Amino acid sequence: MGLFNLTKKDYTVQYHVLRGDEIIDTDRLNVRTGDHTTARKKADNMLRREYGRTQYKIEWVQRF
């Protein structure tokens, strides 16, 4: 299991919380996954549970 953990990288996902067309909050989320696409999907699932399907927008995903 430790071997698989070496391939995971830390990603930062910046997102906006929306009310209608207006941005009411901007925040960042740290995610630990294997690649960029998986980081976006994982963040999308976390944000969907918290805010619902249409109340947020992911701006960017960056590895650090």
Predicted model as a PDB file, atoms N, CA, C, CB and O in Angstrom, pLDDT in the B-factor column:
MODEL        1                                                                  
ATOM      1  N   MET A   1       0.821  -1.196   0.000  1.00 50.00           N  
ATOM      2  CA  MET A   1       0.000   0.000   0.000  1.00 50.00           C  
ATOM      3  C   MET A   1       0.867   1.263   0.000  1.00 50.00           C  
ATOM      4  CB  MET A   1      -0.935  -0.004   1.208  1.00 50.00           C  
ATOM      5  O   MET A   1       0.489   2.276  -0.588  1.00 50.00           O  
ATOM      6  N   GLY A   2       2.023   1.200   0.658  1.00 54.00           N  
ATOM      7  CA  GLY A   2       2.918   2.340   0.675  1.00 54.00           C  
ATOM      8  C   GLY A   2       3.453   2.682  -0.699  1.00 54.00           C  
ATOM      9  O   GLY A   2       3.714   3.850  -0.990  1.00 54.00           O  
ATOM     10  N   LEU A   3       3.620   1.686  -1.545  1.00 60.00           N  
ATOM     11  CA  LEU A   3       4.115   1.911  -2.897  1.00 60.00           C  
ATOM     12  C   LEU A   3       3.146   2.746  -3.713  1.00 60.00           C  
ATOM     13  CB  LEU A   3       4.369   0.590  -3.591  1.00 60.00           C  
ATOM     14  O   LEU A   3       3.568   3.613  -4.478  1.00 60.00           O  
ATOM     15  N   PHE A   4       1.848   2.494  -3.560  1.00 59.00           N  
ATOM     16  CA  PHE A   4       0.839   3.261  -4.298  1.00 59.00           C  
ATOM     17  C   PHE A   4       0.745   4.693  -3.796  1.00 59.00           C  
ATOM     18  CB  PHE A   4      -0.524   2.586  -4.190  1.00 59.00           C  
ATOM     19  O   PHE A   4       0.410   5.599  -4.559  1.00 59.00           O  
ATOM     20  N   ASN A   5       1.033   4.901  -2.534  1.00 60.00           N  
ATOM     21  CA  ASN A   5       0.968   6.242  -1.967  1.00 60.00           C  
ATOM     22  C   ASN A   5       2.068   7.137  -2.532  1.00 60.00           C  
ATOM     23  CB  ASN A   5       1.072   6.178  -0.447  1.00 60.00           C  
ATOM     24  O   ASN A   5       1.920   8.359  -2.512  1.00 60.00           O  
ATOM     25  N   LEU A   6       3.168   6.569  -3.034  1.00 67.00           N  
ATOM     26  CA  LEU A   6       4.251   7.373  -3.599  1.00 67.00           C  
ATOM     27  C   LEU A   6       3.844   8.041  -4.903  1.00 67.00           C  
ATOM     28  CB  LEU A   6       5.479   6.511  -3.826  1.00 67.00           C  
ATOM     29  O   LEU A   6       4.409   9.075  -5.260  1.00 67.00           O  
ATOM     30  N   THR A   7       2.885   7.481  -5.622  1.00 82.00           N  
ATOM     31  CA  THR A   7       2.474   8.045  -6.903  1.00 82.00           C  
ATOM     32  C   THR A   7       1.447   9.152  -6.749  1.00 82.00           C  
ATOM     33  CB  THR A   7       1.920   6.963  -7.788  1.00 82.00           C  
ATOM     34  O   THR A   7       1.136   9.832  -7.727  1.00 82.00           O  
ATOM     35  N   LYS A   8       0.910   9.354  -5.551  1.00 90.00           N  
ATOM     36  CA  LYS A   8      -0.081  10.409  -5.351  1.00 90.00           C  
ATOM     37  C   LYS A   8       0.602  11.759  -5.194  1.00 90.00           C  
ATOM     38  CB  LYS A   8      -0.951  10.108  -4.121  1.00 90.00           C  
ATOM     39  O   LYS A   8       1.677  11.867  -4.603  1.00 90.00           O  
ATOM     40  N   LYS A   9      -0.038  12.776  -5.732  1.00 93.00           N  
ATOM     41  CA  LYS A   9       0.494  14.137  -5.671  1.00 93.00           C  
ATOM     42  C   LYS A   9      -0.560  15.053  -5.064  1.00 93.00           C  
ATOM     43  CB  LYS A   9       0.919  14.642  -7.084  1.00 93.00           C  
ATOM     44  O   LYS A   9      -1.748  14.733  -5.069  1.00 93.00           O  
ATOM     45  N   ASP A  10      -0.121  16.181  -4.548  1.00 95.00           N  
ATOM     46  CA  ASP A  10      -1.042  17.163  -3.978  1.00 95.00           C  
ATOM     47  C   ASP A  10      -1.450  18.160  -5.047  1.00 95.00           C  
ATOM     48  CB  ASP A  10      -0.400  17.891  -2.775  1.00 95.00           C  
ATOM     49  O   ASP A  10      -0.609  18.677  -5.782  1.00 95.00           O  
ATOM     50  N   TYR A  11      -2.740  18.425  -5.130  1.00 97.00           N  
ATOM     51  CA  TYR A  11      -3.288  19.390  -6.076  1.00 97.00           C  
ATOM     52  C   TYR A  11      -4.124  20.414  -5.317  1.00 97.00           C  
ATOM     53  CB  TYR A  11      -4.140  18.681  -7.167  1.00 97.00           C  
ATOM     54  O   TYR A  11      -4.758  20.093  -4.312  1.00 97.00           O  
ATOM     55  N   THR A  12      -4.117  21.639  -5.806  1.00 97.00           N  
ATOM     56  CA  THR A  12      -4.976  22.684  -5.282  1.00 97.00           C  
ATOM     57  C   THR A  12      -6.035  22.986  -6.334  1.00 97.00           C  
ATOM     58  CB  THR A  12      -4.157  23.966  -4.909  1.00 97.00           C  
ATOM     59  O   THR A  12      -5.723  23.170  -7.511  1.00 97.00           O  
ATOM     60  N   VAL A  13      -7.288  23.034  -5.899  1.00 97.00           N  
ATOM     61  CA  VAL A  13      -8.410  23.320  -6.784  1.00 97.00           C  
ATOM     62  C   VAL A  13      -9.041  24.623  -6.314  1.00 97.00           C  
ATOM     63  CB  VAL A  13      -9.456  22.144  -6.794  1.00 97.00           C  
ATOM     64  O   VAL A  13      -9.467  24.726  -5.163  1.00 97.00           O  
ATOM     65  N   GLN A  14      -9.105  25.616  -7.192  1.00 97.00           N  
ATOM     66  CA  GLN A  14      -9.781  26.866  -6.847  1.00 97.00           C  
ATOM     67  C   GLN A  14     -11.179  26.834  -7.444  1.00 97.00           C  
ATOM     68  CB  GLN A  14      -8.982  28.109  -7.359  1.00 97.00           C  
ATOM     69  O   GLN A  14     -11.366  26.455  -8.600  1.00 97.00           O  
ATOM     70  N   TYR A  15     -12.158  27.237  -6.640  1.00 97.00           N  
ATOM     71  CA  TYR A  15     -13.542  27.230  -7.110  1.00 97.00           C  
ATOM     72  C   TYR A  15     -14.280  28.472  -6.633  1.00 97.00           C  
ATOM     73  CB  TYR A  15     -14.265  25.968  -6.630  1.00 97.00           C  
ATOM     74  O   TYR A  15     -13.886  29.110  -5.657  1.00 97.00           O  
ATOM     75  N   HIS A  16     -15.356  28.803  -7.336  1.00 96.00           N  
ATOM     76  CA  HIS A  16     -16.244  29.910  -6.976  1.00 96.00           C  
ATOM     77  C   HIS A  16     -17.583  29.331  -6.557  1.00 96.00           C  
ATOM     78  CB  HIS A  16     -16.417  30.914  -8.161  1.00 96.00           C  
ATOM     79  O   HIS A  16     -18.087  28.394  -7.175  1.00 96.00           O  
ATOM     80  N   VAL A  17     -18.156  29.899  -5.498  1.00 95.00           N  
ATOM     81  CA  VAL A  17     -19.521  29.567  -5.100  1.00 95.00           C  
ATOM     82  C   VAL A  17     -20.424  30.622  -5.727  1.00 95.00           C  
ATOM     83  CB  VAL A  17     -19.685  29.516  -3.521  1.00 95.00           C  
ATOM     84  O   VAL A  17     -20.173  31.819  -5.591  1.00 95.00           O  
ATOM     85  N   LEU A  18     -21.468  30.179  -6.409  1.00 93.00           N  
ATOM     86  CA  LEU A  18     -22.337  31.080  -7.174  1.00 93.00           C  
ATOM     87  C   LEU A  18     -23.731  31.171  -6.561  1.00 93.00           C  
ATOM     88  CB  LEU A  18     -22.439  30.611  -8.624  1.00 93.00           C  
ATOM     89  O   LEU A  18     -24.234  30.216  -5.970  1.00 93.00           O  
ATOM     90  N   ARG A  19     -24.336  32.335  -6.716  1.00 90.00           N  
ATOM     91  CA  ARG A  19     -25.760  32.524  -6.449  1.00 90.00           C  
ATOM     92  C   ARG A  19     -26.318  33.206  -7.691  1.00 90.00           C  
ATOM     93  CB  ARG A  19     -26.025  33.381  -5.121  1.00 90.00           C  
ATOM     94  O   ARG A  19     -26.130  34.407  -7.885  1.00 90.00           O  
ATOM     95  N   GLY A  20     -26.999  32.441  -8.525  1.00 89.00           N  
ATOM     96  CA  GLY A  20     -27.412  32.944  -9.832  1.00 89.00           C  
ATOM     97  C   GLY A  20     -26.164  33.089 -10.690  1.00 89.00           C  
ATOM     98  O   GLY A  20     -25.415  32.128 -10.865  1.00 89.00           O  
ATOM     99  N   ASP A  21     -25.937  34.285 -11.227  1.00 89.00           N  
ATOM    100  CA  ASP A  21     -24.729  34.551 -12.002  1.00 89.00           C  
ATOM    101  C   ASP A  21     -23.661  35.262 -11.176  1.00 89.00           C  
ATOM    102  CB  ASP A  21     -25.069  35.382 -13.223  1.00 89.00           C  
ATOM    103  O   ASP A  21     -22.590  35.577 -11.694  1.00 89.00           O  
ATOM    104  N   GLU A  22     -23.936  35.514  -9.915  1.00 94.00           N  
ATOM    105  CA  GLU A  22     -23.042  36.290  -9.065  1.00 94.00           C  
ATOM    106  C   GLU A  22     -22.129  35.373  -8.247  1.00 94.00           C  
ATOM    107  CB  GLU A  22     -23.851  37.201  -8.135  1.00 94.00           C  
ATOM    108  O   GLU A  22     -22.589  34.393  -7.661  1.00 94.00           O  
ATOM    109  N   ILE A  23     -20.848  35.696  -8.211  1.00 94.00           N  
ATOM    110  CA  ILE A  23     -19.885  34.965  -7.394  1.00 94.00           C  
ATOM    111  C   ILE A  23     -19.966  35.516  -5.975  1.00 94.00           C  
ATOM    112  CB  ILE A  23     -18.427  35.087  -7.971  1.00 94.00           C  
ATOM    113  O   ILE A  23     -19.733  36.704  -5.753  1.00 94.00           O  
ATOM    114  N   ILE A  24     -20.298  34.652  -5.014  1.00 94.00           N  
ATOM    115  CA  ILE A  24     -20.421  35.116  -3.628  1.00 94.00           C  
ATOM    116  C   ILE A  24     -19.241  34.685  -2.762  1.00 94.00           C  
ATOM    117  CB  ILE A  24     -21.711  34.597  -3.022  1.00 94.00           C  
ATOM    118  O   ILE A  24     -19.045  35.227  -1.674  1.00 94.00           O  
ATOM    119  N   ASP A  25     -18.446  33.705  -3.234  1.00 95.00           N  
ATOM    120  CA  ASP A  25     -17.291  33.259  -2.454  1.00 95.00           C  
ATOM    121  C   ASP A  25     -16.294  32.570  -3.378  1.00 95.00           C  
ATOM    122  CB  ASP A  25     -17.728  32.303  -1.308  1.00 95.00           C  
ATOM    123  O   ASP A  25     -16.680  31.938  -4.361  1.00 95.00           O  
ATOM    124  N   THR A  26     -15.022  32.694  -3.059  1.00 96.00           N  
ATOM    125  CA  THR A  26     -13.955  31.996  -3.768  1.00 96.00           C  
ATOM    126  C   THR A  26     -13.106  31.295  -2.718  1.00 96.00           C  
ATOM    127  CB  THR A  26     -13.091  32.982  -4.649  1.00 96.00           C  
ATOM    128  O   THR A  26     -12.748  31.882  -1.696  1.00 96.00           O  
ATOM    129  N   ASP A  27     -12.791  30.040  -2.983  1.00 97.00           N  
ATOM    130  CA  ASP A  27     -12.000  29.292  -2.011  1.00 97.00           C  
ATOM    131  C   ASP A  27     -11.144  28.261  -2.737  1.00 97.00           C  
ATOM    132  CB  ASP A  27     -12.915  28.604  -0.965  1.00 97.00           C  
ATOM    133  O   ASP A  27     -11.307  28.035  -3.936  1.00 97.00           O  
ATOM    134  N   ARG A  28     -10.235  27.644  -2.000  1.00 97.00           N  
ATOM    135  CA  ARG A  28      -9.369  26.603  -2.557  1.00 97.00           C  
ATOM    136  C   ARG A  28      -9.524  25.333  -1.741  1.00 97.00           C  
ATOM    137  CB  ARG A  28      -7.886  27.061  -2.581  1.00 97.00           C  
ATOM    138  O   ARG A  28      -9.823  25.365  -0.547  1.00 97.00           O  
ATOM    139  N   LEU A  29      -9.313  24.221  -2.418  1.00 96.00           N  
ATOM    140  CA  LEU A  29      -9.458  22.905  -1.823  1.00 96.00           C  
ATOM    141  C   LEU A  29      -8.203  22.107  -2.143  1.00 96.00           C  
ATOM    142  CB  LEU A  29     -10.740  22.181  -2.343  1.00 96.00           C  
ATOM    143  O   LEU A  29      -7.759  22.096  -3.291  1.00 96.00           O  
ATOM    144  N   ASN A  30      -7.625  21.442  -1.151  1.00 96.00           N  
ATOM    145  CA  ASN A  30      -6.445  20.602  -1.378  1.00 96.00           C  
ATOM    146  C   ASN A  30      -6.888  19.158  -1.536  1.00 96.00           C  
ATOM    147  CB  ASN A  30      -5.422  20.738  -0.212  1.00 96.00           C  
ATOM    148  O   ASN A  30      -7.650  18.637  -0.722  1.00 96.00           O  
ATOM    149  N   VAL A  31      -6.399  18.511  -2.603  1.00 96.00           N  
ATOM    150  CA  VAL A  31      -6.777  17.139  -2.931  1.00 96.00           C  
ATOM    151  C   VAL A  31      -5.499  16.345  -3.185  1.00 96.00           C  
ATOM    152  CB  VAL A  31      -7.733  17.090  -4.177  1.00 96.00           C  
ATOM    153  O   VAL A  31      -4.555  16.861  -3.783  1.00 96.00           O  
ATOM    154  N   ARG A  32      -5.468  15.109  -2.739  1.00 95.00           N  
ATOM    155  CA  ARG A  32      -4.302  14.235  -2.966  1.00 95.00           C  
ATOM    156  C   ARG A  32      -4.736  13.077  -3.857  1.00 95.00           C  
ATOM    157  CB  ARG A  32      -3.705  13.702  -1.606  1.00 95.00           C  
ATOM    158  O   ARG A  32      -5.476  12.193  -3.426  1.00 95.00           O  
ATOM    159  N   THR A  33      -4.266  13.090  -5.111  1.00 94.00           N  
ATOM    160  CA  THR A  33      -4.627  12.055  -6.083  1.00 94.00           C  
ATOM    161  C   THR A  33      -3.435  11.751  -6.986  1.00 94.00           C  
ATOM    162  CB  THR A  33      -5.849  12.496  -6.930  1.00 94.00           C  
ATOM    163  O   THR A  33      -2.352  12.313  -6.820  1.00 94.00           O  
ATOM    164  N   GLY A  34      -3.653  10.857  -7.938  1.00 92.00           N  
ATOM    165  CA  GLY A  34      -2.591  10.428  -8.833  1.00 92.00           C  
ATOM    166  C   GLY A  34      -2.369  11.328 -10.025  1.00 92.00           C  
ATOM    167  O   GLY A  34      -1.243  11.424 -10.513  1.00 92.00           O  
ATOM    168  N   ASP A  35      -3.425  12.004 -10.521  1.00 93.00           N  
ATOM    169  CA  ASP A  35      -3.251  12.856 -11.696  1.00 93.00           C  
ATOM    170  C   ASP A  35      -4.245  14.018 -11.688  1.00 93.00           C  
ATOM    171  CB  ASP A  35      -3.415  12.032 -12.980  1.00 93.00           C  
ATOM    172  O   ASP A  35      -5.129  14.101 -10.836  1.00 93.00           O  
ATOM    173  N   HIS A  36      -4.070  14.903 -12.656  1.00 93.00           N  
ATOM    174  CA  HIS A  36      -4.840  16.136 -12.763  1.00 93.00           C  
ATOM    175  C   HIS A  36      -6.338  15.866 -12.948  1.00 93.00           C  
ATOM    176  CB  HIS A  36      -4.319  16.971 -13.921  1.00 93.00           C  
ATOM    177  O   HIS A  36      -7.169  16.493 -12.292  1.00 93.00           O  
ATOM    178  N   THR A  37      -6.673  14.945 -13.828  1.00 94.00           N  
ATOM    179  CA  THR A  37      -8.085  14.645 -14.122  1.00 94.00           C  
ATOM    180  C   THR A  37      -8.788  14.063 -12.903  1.00 94.00           C  
ATOM    181  CB  THR A  37      -8.193  13.667 -15.304  1.00 94.00           C  
ATOM    182  O   THR A  37      -9.924  14.428 -12.602  1.00 94.00           O  
ATOM    183  N   THR A  38      -8.124  13.174 -12.216  1.00 95.00           N  
ATOM    184  CA  THR A  38      -8.703  12.574 -11.016  1.00 95.00           C  
ATOM    185  C   THR A  38      -8.876  13.617  -9.916  1.00 95.00           C  
ATOM    186  CB  THR A  38      -7.823  11.421 -10.516  1.00 95.00           C  
ATOM    187  O   THR A  38      -9.846  13.560  -9.159  1.00 95.00           O  
ATOM    188  N   ALA A  39      -7.955  14.560  -9.819  1.00 96.00           N  
ATOM    189  CA  ALA A  39      -8.065  15.636  -8.828  1.00 96.00           C  
ATOM    190  C   ALA A  39      -9.308  16.479  -9.099  1.00 96.00           C  
ATOM    191  CB  ALA A  39      -6.799  16.527  -8.844  1.00 96.00           C  
ATOM    192  O   ALA A  39     -10.030  16.836  -8.169  1.00 96.00           O  
ATOM    193  N   ARG A  40      -9.559  16.796 -10.367  1.00 96.00           N  
ATOM    194  CA  ARG A  40     -10.742  17.581 -10.723  1.00 96.00           C  
ATOM    195  C   ARG A  40     -12.026  16.807 -10.409  1.00 96.00           C  
ATOM    196  CB  ARG A  40     -10.704  17.962 -12.216  1.00 96.00           C  
ATOM    197  O   ARG A  40     -12.982  17.383  -9.890  1.00 96.00           O  
ATOM    198  N   LYS A  41     -12.053  15.520 -10.717  1.00 96.00           N  
ATOM    199  CA  LYS A  41     -13.237  14.693 -10.449  1.00 96.00           C  
ATOM    200  C   LYS A  41     -13.494  14.553  -8.953  1.00 96.00           C  
ATOM    201  CB  LYS A  41     -13.072  13.308 -11.078  1.00 96.00           C  
ATOM    202  O   LYS A  41     -14.636  14.637  -8.501  1.00 96.00           O  
ATOM    203  N   LYS A  42     -12.430  14.338  -8.192  1.00 96.00           N  
ATOM    204  CA  LYS A  42     -12.575  14.198  -6.749  1.00 96.00           C  
ATOM    205  C   LYS A  42     -13.090  15.492  -6.124  1.00 96.00           C  
ATOM    206  CB  LYS A  42     -11.241  13.798  -6.114  1.00 96.00           C  
ATOM    207  O   LYS A  42     -13.977  15.467  -5.271  1.00 96.00           O  
ATOM    208  N   ALA A  43     -12.526  16.628  -6.555  1.00 96.00           N  
ATOM    209  CA  ALA A  43     -12.988  17.926  -6.054  1.00 96.00           C  
ATOM    210  C   ALA A  43     -14.434  18.178  -6.467  1.00 96.00           C  
ATOM    211  CB  ALA A  43     -12.083  19.059  -6.572  1.00 96.00           C  
ATOM    212  O   ALA A  43     -15.221  18.702  -5.679  1.00 96.00           O  
ATOM    213  N   ASP A  44     -14.788  17.809  -7.697  1.00 96.00           N  
ATOM    214  CA  ASP A  44     -16.153  17.982  -8.176  1.00 96.00           C  
ATOM    215  C   ASP A  44     -17.137  17.199  -7.308  1.00 96.00           C  
ATOM    216  CB  ASP A  44     -16.266  17.539  -9.639  1.00 96.00           C  
ATOM    217  O   ASP A  44     -18.195  17.719  -6.953  1.00 96.00           O  
ATOM    218  N   ASN A  45     -16.805  15.971  -6.967  1.00 96.00           N  
ATOM    219  CA  ASN A  45     -17.685  15.168  -6.113  1.00 96.00           C  
ATOM    220  C   ASN A  45     -17.821  15.765  -4.715  1.00 96.00           C  
ATOM    221  CB  ASN A  45     -17.160  13.739  -6.013  1.00 96.00           C  
ATOM    222  O   ASN A  45     -18.917  15.778  -4.153  1.00 96.00           O  
ATOM    223  N   MET A  46     -16.722  16.258  -4.150  1.00 96.00           N  
ATOM    224  CA  MET A  46     -16.763  16.861  -2.818  1.00 96.00           C  
ATOM    225  C   MET A  46     -17.613  18.129  -2.823  1.00 96.00           C  
ATOM    226  CB  MET A  46     -15.342  17.178  -2.326  1.00 96.00           C  
ATOM    227  O   MET A  46     -18.419  18.351  -1.920  1.00 96.00           O  
ATOM    228  N   LEU A  47     -17.422  18.960  -3.855  1.00 95.00           N  
ATOM    229  CA  LEU A  47     -18.175  20.211  -3.933  1.00 95.00           C  
ATOM    230  C   LEU A  47     -19.649  19.970  -4.233  1.00 95.00           C  
ATOM    231  CB  LEU A  47     -17.576  21.117  -4.996  1.00 95.00           C  
ATOM    232  O   LEU A  47     -20.507  20.704  -3.742  1.00 95.00           O  
ATOM    233  N   ARG A  48     -19.949  18.964  -5.023  1.00 95.00           N  
ATOM    234  CA  ARG A  48     -21.340  18.643  -5.347  1.00 95.00           C  
ATOM    235  C   ARG A  48     -22.107  18.224  -4.094  1.00 95.00           C  
ATOM    236  CB  ARG A  48     -21.403  17.525  -6.404  1.00 95.00           C  
ATOM    237  O   ARG A  48     -23.272  18.586  -3.923  1.00 95.00           O  
ATOM    238  N   ARG A  49     -21.448  17.458  -3.215  1.00 95.00           N  
ATOM    239  CA  ARG A  49     -22.098  17.068  -1.959  1.00 95.00           C  
ATOM    240  C   ARG A  49     -22.367  18.270  -1.067  1.00 95.00           C  
ATOM    241  CB  ARG A  49     -21.238  16.055  -1.210  1.00 95.00           C  
ATOM    242  O   ARG A  49     -23.385  18.323  -0.376  1.00 95.00           O  
ATOM    243  N   GLU A  50     -21.444  19.247  -1.082  1.00 93.00           N  
ATOM    244  CA  GLU A  50     -21.586  20.399  -0.193  1.00 93.00           C  
ATOM    245  C   GLU A  50     -22.515  21.483  -0.746  1.00 93.00           C  
ATOM    246  CB  GLU A  50     -20.232  20.994   0.076  1.00 93.00           C  
ATOM    247  O   GLU A  50     -23.308  22.052   0.004  1.00 93.00           O  
ATOM    248  N   TYR A  51     -22.427  21.776  -2.052  1.00 91.00           N  
ATOM    249  CA  TYR A  51     -23.135  22.921  -2.611  1.00 91.00           C  
ATOM    250  C   TYR A  51     -24.251  22.566  -3.582  1.00 91.00           C  
ATOM    251  CB  TYR A  51     -22.172  23.802  -3.294  1.00 91.00           C  
ATOM    252  O   TYR A  51     -25.027  23.449  -3.946  1.00 91.00           O  
ATOM    253  N   GLY A  52     -24.366  21.349  -4.007  1.00 86.00           N  
ATOM    254  CA  GLY A  52     -25.340  21.009  -5.034  1.00 86.00           C  
ATOM    255  C   GLY A  52     -24.706  21.111  -6.409  1.00 86.00           C  
ATOM    256  O   GLY A  52     -23.554  21.525  -6.538  1.00 86.00           O  
ATOM    257  N   ARG A  53     -25.447  20.740  -7.426  1.00 80.00           N  
ATOM    258  CA  ARG A  53     -24.867  20.563  -8.752  1.00 80.00           C  
ATOM    259  C   ARG A  53     -24.486  21.866  -9.451  1.00 80.00           C  
ATOM    260  CB  ARG A  53     -25.822  19.816  -9.606  1.00 80.00           C  
ATOM    261  O   ARG A  53     -23.467  21.900 -10.141  1.00 80.00           O  
ATOM    262  N   THR A  54     -25.250  22.922  -9.305  1.00 81.00           N  
ATOM    263  CA  THR A  54     -25.028  24.124 -10.120  1.00 81.00           C  
ATOM    264  C   THR A  54     -24.606  25.341  -9.310  1.00 81.00           C  
ATOM    265  CB  THR A  54     -26.275  24.454 -10.882  1.00 81.00           C  
ATOM    266  O   THR A  54     -24.619  26.453  -9.837  1.00 81.00           O  
ATOM    267  N   GLN A  55     -24.237  25.168  -8.059  1.00 91.00           N  
ATOM    268  CA  GLN A  55     -23.931  26.326  -7.229  1.00 91.00           C  
ATOM    269  C   GLN A  55     -22.443  26.613  -7.085  1.00 91.00           C  
ATOM    270  CB  GLN A  55     -24.521  26.136  -5.882  1.00 91.00           C  
ATOM    271  O   GLN A  55     -22.054  27.419  -6.239  1.00 91.00           O  
ATOM    272  N   TYR A  56     -21.611  25.978  -7.884  1.00 94.00           N  
ATOM    273  CA  TYR A  56     -20.174  26.226  -7.822  1.00 94.00           C  
ATOM    274  C   TYR A  56     -19.571  26.056  -9.211  1.00 94.00           C  
ATOM    275  CB  TYR A  56     -19.490  25.274  -6.805  1.00 94.00           C  
ATOM    276  O   TYR A  56     -20.176  25.456 -10.099  1.00 94.00           O  
ATOM    277  N   LYS A  57     -18.365  26.597  -9.380  1.00 94.00           N  
ATOM    278  CA  LYS A  57     -17.642  26.460 -10.648  1.00 94.00           C  
ATOM    279  C   LYS A  57     -16.164  26.294 -10.324  1.00 94.00           C  
ATOM    280  CB  LYS A  57     -17.882  27.700 -11.591  1.00 94.00           C  
ATOM    281  O   LYS A  57     -15.580  27.125  -9.629  1.00 94.00           O  
ATOM    282  N   ILE A  58     -15.560  25.223 -10.827  1.00 94.00           N  
ATOM    283  CA  ILE A  58     -14.125  25.006 -10.634  1.00 94.00           C  
ATOM    284  C   ILE A  58     -13.368  25.894 -11.619  1.00 94.00           C  
ATOM    285  CB  ILE A  58     -13.746  23.493 -10.831  1.00 94.00           C  
ATOM    286  O   ILE A  58     -13.596  25.827 -12.827  1.00 94.00           O  
ATOM    287  N   GLU A  59     -12.472  26.721 -11.101  1.00 95.00           N  
ATOM    288  CA  GLU A  59     -11.702  27.637 -11.938  1.00 95.00           C  
ATOM    289  C   GLU A  59     -10.450  26.969 -12.476  1.00 95.00           C  
ATOM    290  CB  GLU A  59     -11.329  28.887 -11.154  1.00 95.00           C  
ATOM    291  O   GLU A  59     -10.225  26.971 -13.687  1.00 95.00           O  
ATOM    292  N   TRP A  60      -9.632  26.398 -11.608  1.00 94.00           N  
ATOM    293  CA  TRP A  60      -8.406  25.753 -12.046  1.00 94.00           C  
ATOM    294  C   TRP A  60      -7.952  24.694 -11.064  1.00 94.00           C  
ATOM    295  CB  TRP A  60      -7.315  26.776 -12.240  1.00 94.00           C  
ATOM    296  O   TRP A  60      -8.355  24.678  -9.901  1.00 94.00           O  
ATOM    297  N   VAL A  61      -7.090  23.799 -11.568  1.00 95.00           N  
ATOM    298  CA  VAL A  61      -6.464  22.752 -10.760  1.00 95.00           C  
ATOM    299  C   VAL A  61      -4.959  22.881 -10.992  1.00 95.00           C  
ATOM    300  CB  VAL A  61      -7.003  21.295 -11.140  1.00 95.00           C  
ATOM    301  O   VAL A  61      -4.503  22.937 -12.134  1.00 95.00           O  
ATOM    302  N   GLN A  62      -4.197  22.927  -9.907  1.00 95.00           N  
ATOM    303  CA  GLN A  62      -2.745  23.124 -10.021  1.00 95.00           C  
ATOM    304  C   GLN A  62      -2.034  22.157  -9.087  1.00 95.00           C  
ATOM    305  CB  GLN A  62      -2.349  24.596  -9.690  1.00 95.00           C  
ATOM    306  O   GLN A  62      -2.448  21.959  -7.945  1.00 95.00           O  
ATOM    307  N   ARG A  63      -0.968  21.563  -9.581  1.00 92.00           N  
ATOM    308  CA  ARG A  63      -0.151  20.678  -8.762  1.00 92.00           C  
ATOM    309  C   ARG A  63       0.904  21.488  -8.024  1.00 92.00           C  
ATOM    310  CB  ARG A  63       0.510  19.584  -9.625  1.00 92.00           C  
ATOM    311  O   ARG A  63       1.498  22.406  -8.591  1.00 92.00           O  
ATOM    312  N   PHE A  64       1.137  21.151  -6.771  1.00 79.00           N  
ATOM    313  CA  PHE A  64       2.189  21.836  -6.018  1.00 79.00           C  
ATOM    314  C   PHE A  64       3.052  20.864  -5.284  1.00 79.00           C  
ATOM    315  CB  PHE A  64       1.601  22.821  -5.046  1.00 79.00           C  
ATOM    316  O   PHE A  64       3.991  21.268  -4.598  1.00 79.00           O  
TER     317      PHE A  64                                                      
ENDMDL                                                                          
END                                                                             
